[in-house]
Amino acid sequence: MSLNRTRVLPALAFVVLASGHVRLPADDPVRSAAGYPNLIVNRAQIQAIRQKITRQPYRALWERIVADAEQLGRRHVNQTIRQAHRWERAIEFAVTGDREKIADLRGHFLYCAGRPVPPVTHYNWHLAADAVIYDLIGASFSVAEQQQIREYFVEQARAVMLFLKSDRGTANMMSLQRYNVALIGYVARSQEIIEWALNTEWGFKDVINRLEDGIWDEANAYAIHYVLPGWIAVAEAAQNYDGTDLWAYQSPDGDDLQTFLDRYLDMAWPVERTGVGRGSIRIASYGDGSTAMPMLGSPDDIYLINVPAFDPRSAAGRVSLGAALEVAYARRGDPKYAWLLSLTRKRHQSHERAYLNYTALTHGVDLPADIKPPIAASNVWPKAGRAILRADESPAYWTSGSPAAFLVMNKWYGHDHRDRLSLMFHANGRLLYPDMNVIQYEPQHIGWTRHGIGHNLVLVDRIGPWGGPQEIRHMFTPELKFVAVTADPSAQVNRFMKKLEVWETRALLLTREYLLDLFWLSSQTEKNREYTWVLHGLGQLNSDDIGYFRRPEMPRLNHFKWIKDEQHWPTDTNWSVAWRQQTGGLLPGTTTRTGAWFDAPPVGVRMTMLGAPETEAHIGHGPLGYSIRYGINPHHSEGSIPLALARRNAHATIFTSLHEPFVEQKFARLQPVKLRRVMERQDDIAVAIIGGNFRDFVLSDLGGEAESRALKVIDRADCQQQFEYSGFAWLRVAGDTVTARGNLQSFRLYAPKVTRCLFNGKPVAVERDNHGYIAFQALPASQPRPAELTIPEWNRPPPQPAVVTPLGPIVATVALRAGRVKSQRLKITNLTDSSAPGRIHVSAPRGLVVGLATNVAGAPVSGRIGSPDGGFQQMSLGQLAPYKEYEFSLRLKATPELLGKLLPLEITPEVAGRRGRPLSIPVAVGVCLEDDRQERMYTAITPHYRAMIPKQWGTIINLEDAAGLRRSAGNETGLNHWGFPAAGLPARGERRIFGLNGNVAGSGQEVKLVARTSDTLTFQRSTPSAYSNGPAETLRYRFGLEHIAMSITAQSEQTDKGMPMEITLGAFERHLTARTVLHWSDGDSTDFSPAAIGLTYHQYPAHGKPWKRIQWVAIEQAAPFAAVVLLLEFPPEAEVQAGTHSQLYFKLRVKSGEWVIAHFLTPEQFAARQGSQ
């Protein structure tokens, strides 16, 4: 071990033992003389701050610190928020010396120091928070007080060290405790504690030694949240304490703290134009904590810089390395850090978990005027089992939108998913194929996020692998990046720890134009296996082949129960789908992204699968965020994560897919690159890729003996084209040049315009014959090229002539109010090769009136809406260009006799006299109660809301407004009702009357349905609750067009209808919007916005207010919820309190049998109601 130190303080000797431990001298004059602060921030830096805050951007940072110190750190009503902002108060004192503002902080430390340290009995994520605060205000104490407080910290650290002898956790948790103890040790100036934190298991040295190729052996998010920034903070403390340079320590494999940090630059995608600074840079993420839909306190991914978070000083900032980069640049001076920092104008990065707050102010230095981005090399990390391919490795990579691919190989890692050999892809400034973390720590029984079906890989017998041994090959050249990983079946296991007994190789080839993906599987048993290739993409699904897909009468993927709107196509020809991305599924208001993101030209990727016998192609939609069961918004065009699947039952197979990123100004047909098979055997393949100005040949041996055997390839479409190679080879014909890479022994190909050949970067001579072929180490062609090549995978019958599709990702129920006209937008695509007039044929039930509102040109269509007699109608839409998607809209109106009914509306497209398959759309009129026997769910559908109620629990699990936005909160739990013992009635060990049995054992009570009408449901507990002395409680619902009424009866109405109760109503969503304000009927308002009270706020009553006796409370929220105001109406004598447990809920004192009504109002309706009070 080599630990160096820089002499920034008076000289101090120290000893490095043979074991690698650091031993500090017992009598240290520097420690006894050191002043405050001297931990993460030292006195010289405080002096620098006094100079820096006279100019921007530091002045703005200082002004925010001072404001937050006062408003959040001193005055806020929520103690949790006051605690979280003690740092601002402490740094303000360190700079200004104003002791009056820290009297309570001083009192806290003197109080702690005067009492015994209690035993540590639980894990503490903020263990060193007191130590960091004390160091900043330490100068306010006398020498004797300082000594007493330091002794307190020594005892605190020893208590933690004792606790950690028996307490075990994940790797990041163990490391976090050590870096926290290290900070305490430096504050306490204790040799014993510092040595323990640096040198024991999970301490600094062990953390660096555990790195594999510089990568932490857990999902990427955990190193960024809990490990790397914390040890950077410790490195500052060590440097300030005695000059020890922890950056200089290297592991036996050569890893160090800078390697640890730099690896996340190596795994970063190009700049994304989010509108945050000069763009955000996200890091390839996988496993727990990977890409997700954002909430206010939880951004959508991990970032190098410019995380699109509302408050980087909050917990949201810990997903970014921006704060650590400020420290690293100040300490190491590496210009690549300066370039990253230059992307943020405010330089307001913080990492609260590592106590690195506003490090631009505390540590940052002025950046050079002319900063160049760093190079961006492709990399393979065999020990860690990761690889990133970058088509452009120059500095232009970061800003050009160049494509990049990331491969999770076959290595186990902590906080993993069943994601081995999975793919991610980024191009044109957008993440196209993510590793989607729909639910963090999803329970295994749900079967999506943590299972193979939720990732971009191949399932074997419907199960994803856990990993095992692997062999890796790669080649990186200016023209291409190639990597192949082979999983050994002798140890490859599934989640049941059973051997898969399947050879698997995934090979990726990346150029500037495309990504080629080859996935070979071969069973080691005699039986055939079911192989399911899966690919998830962000955006709107589209396909020129959509006319071949059919919605099956019986689902063929029902074992993957969360895939919605499944369509399939048995084919042995090529097939393709495209993902077109505008928003990436994000909604304005849930993220700080601006129009730079939402209004940018659409981008996307087209996937083409090479045809193979007995392939069943599928497309469908998976959950995008927040919930598995309800994670699709049918009203948002990108409200799902569309997926493509290919299934084959075979002994061995190769899935060959081509991925072409694109940018478009309008949604018009793109001319795709063509893919054809040159030759394929059991474990090797050769393909041709034909673009507008190039023709590529890719030859790849995918078997377990790759590189050790020579293979000969004869083009099945042109037998004169031949190749001999081993392992891998690539050739490109473009203009007058053939460029070849790889282990190619010879070739002959048709290239009549070629005049030169480059082989592995060097010019070589080729021979030309009279038939237009050129040859390298091969004989001339013996016959001319065929006049027309026969390509079986390109030959297929014509598709249906046209399709009608919903505007959103899936077919959703249209909810109508009887007697009112509603417009319904749809899309039509002409799938013929020529322009033709288009029309639709509408089949409607009696009482449903249908008319055309706008045609495909967007022009309104006037005239009679239609006939209420039902039957068939024909409507002309206008001229349709080939393979272009058009929007049109219908006017729908239902007569009163259809109230409460759910009916089908069938729309059949026609182009050039030929009809396509009909699209069936469910139509609900008034209040409809749908009984889903497969899901065991009742769904109340009205034009204003949708409420889902599991038959097992009887409570509303998911509540959506008319825009499809969830207004209830939780993953697989939602709007719950659970009772609390009323005054004078003992609890007798049971709390909930009705609730959901979600992820918490015993949190629900099964119910039975006792009554149902067209608009009511009544459930009864299977047994009485612990505080009922009568029959089992009942929960009743009355569903209106614009409201839901709910009532709990604790005893039979005949015996005691008025029994008092306390119940809780909630939780309501407030994590997806920046503004949540409660308006009470007495004229009062309460701000429940995250900026006002935080996101982890545990308080009854809100803001210390007493119980309110009110008529109603309205929940007014900003985008994306601004269009609907939820108003809760209470019984006349009800008393109400509002509170949060992260989300919003209400505690009610009501009487048994009284009704609480939830209204869904427009802002105008709510304003009118306020005005009438």
Number of C-alpha atoms within 10 A of each C-alpha: 16 13 16 14 17 12 14 12 13 10 12 16 10 15 12 13 10 8 8 13 17 22 16 18 12 10 9 15 12 15 16 10 8 15 13 19 24 24 26 28 23 22 18 11 18 23 13 16 21 14 12 19 16 12 9 13 17 22 17 16 20 22 12 14 22 17 14 20 23 18 14 25 25 20 13 19 17 19 16 17 20 20 14 16 23 23 25 24 26 26 24 22 20 25 17 11 15 14 16 8 16 19 11 11 18 17 11 13 21 17 11 14 20 12 9 10 16 9 13 16 12 10 16 13 13 14 20 25 20 16 23 24 22 26 25 26 24 24 17 19 15 10 11 9 16 20 15 18 24 22 16 21 26 23 19 22 28 19 16 23 19 13 16 18 8 7 13 11 10 12 19 23 17 20 25 28 25 33 30 28 29 30 30 30 27 27 28 26 21 20 17 14 22 26 18 20 27 23 19 14 14 23 24 26 23 16 26 26 19 17 21 17 20 25 24 25 23 20 20 25 26 25 23 26 25 24 25 26 29 27 28 24 22 27 26 25 26 22 24 24 21 24 20 23 20 25 21 15 21 19 18 10 13 13 20 22 24 18 19 20 22 17 15 21 22 18 24 22 32 28 23 23 21 24 17 22 17 16 23 25 26 27 25 28 24 28 27 25 26 22 24 21 22 20 20 26 21 23 26 25 23 29 27 25 28 31 32 29 25 22 18 25 20 21 20 24 30 29 29 30 26 31 31 29 28 27 25 22 21 17 17 12 13 12 16 18 24 23 18 24 24 22 18 19 13 17 25 23 30 28 28 25 23 27 21 26 25 25 25 27 25 23 25 24 18 11 14 11 7 7 14 15 18 19 15 22 17 22 19 21 15 18 14 21 25 20 22 24 28 25 28 25 19 14 14 16 22 21 15 14 18 23 27 28 25 27 27 22 30 28 20 20 17 16 20 20 26 25 31 25 29 22 24 24 24 23 27 22 23 26 26 23 25 25 28 31 28 26 25 15 15 20 13 10 8 15 17 26 26 27 23 27 27 26 32 26 25 31 23 21 13 16 20 26 27 27 24 18 16 21 15 18 16 16 16 20 15 12 16 19 24 22 21 27 26 25 26 21 20 14 18 22 20 19 15 9 11 12 15 24 17 23 21 28 26 26 25 22 23 23 20 18 16 24 25 22 20 20 23 25 26 22 19 16 11 7 10 15 22 18 23 25 22 21 24 26 29 27 28 25 26 16 18 19 18 23 21 20 18 15 17 12 6 8 16 13 16 11 10 15 14 22 22 22 16 22 20 22 20 16 17 19 19 21 21 20 21 25 26 25 25 21 23 23 19 21 19 17 20 24 23 19 23 16 13 14 23 19 10 16 13 21 24 28 26 22 23 21 22 22 22 19 13 14 20 17 24 22 26 23 25 29 25 25 25 22 20 21 18 21 22 27 23 20 18 19 19 27 28 28 28 28 25 23 21 20 19 21 17 17 18 20 22 24 22 23 20 22 23 19 23 19 16 14 9 8 13 13 14 13 8 16 18 16 25 22 22 23 17 18 11 15 21 20 21 22 21 20 19 17 16 10 8 14 18 18 21 21 28 24 27 27 18 15 11 18 17 10 10 14 18 14 20 18 18 16 18 18 16 22 20 20 24 19 22 20 22 26 22 25 22 21 21 17 14 12 15 24 19 23 20 20 18 23 16 15 23 23 25 21 20 14 15 18 15 15 22 17 18 15 13 9 12 11 14 19 14 21 16 12 16 16 24 28 22 20 15 16 14 19 22 12 12 14 18 11 7 8 10 12 14 15 19 16 11 11 7 12 15 21 22 29 25 24 23 19 21 21 26 22 17 17 17 21 22 26 22 20 15 11 16 19 17 15 16 16 16 25 24 30 25 19 11 12 16 17 15 25 23 24 17 20 20 22 18 16 18 28 21 27 22 24 21 19 21 20 13 13 11 13 15 10 9 9 17 16 16 16 12 16 14 14 15 16 16 14 25 13 16 25 20 19 21 16 20 20 19 20 21 20 18 23 23 25 17 14 12 18 17 19 15 20 19 17 18 18 23 19 28 28 24 16 11 11 18 20 18 20 18 16 17 14 22 26 27 26 28 25 25 17 14 12 9 6 11 11 18 20 18 25 30 27 21 24 25 22 22 22 21 18 19 17 23 31 26 23 24 25 23 18 21 17 18 19 21 25 21 25 26 19 21 20 19 26 24 24 23 21 22 21 20 17 11 7 13 13 16 10 9 15 17 21 26 27 25 27 16 16 12 8 8 12 16 20 21 17 24 15 18 13 11 13 9 15 18 18 21 20 24 24 21 15 13 18 23 17 18 17 11 13 16 19 22 26 23 23 22 17 23 21 20 15 19 21 18 20 20 27 23 28 21 16 12 6 9 15 15 15 16 20 20 19 24 19 18 21 23 23 23 27 21 28 22 22 21 24 17 19 18 20 18 13 10 9 13 16 16 27 19 23 14 18 21 18 22 14 20 17 18 17 17 21 16 11 11 13 17 17 19 18 17 20 23 22 21 21 23 20 15 16 23 15 17 26 21 23 21 21 19 22 17 12 13 21 18 23 20 24 20 23 13 20 21 22 21 20 21 23 23 25 23 22 23 20 20 21 20 21 22 23 19 15 15 12 13 19 11 11 12 14 8 7 8
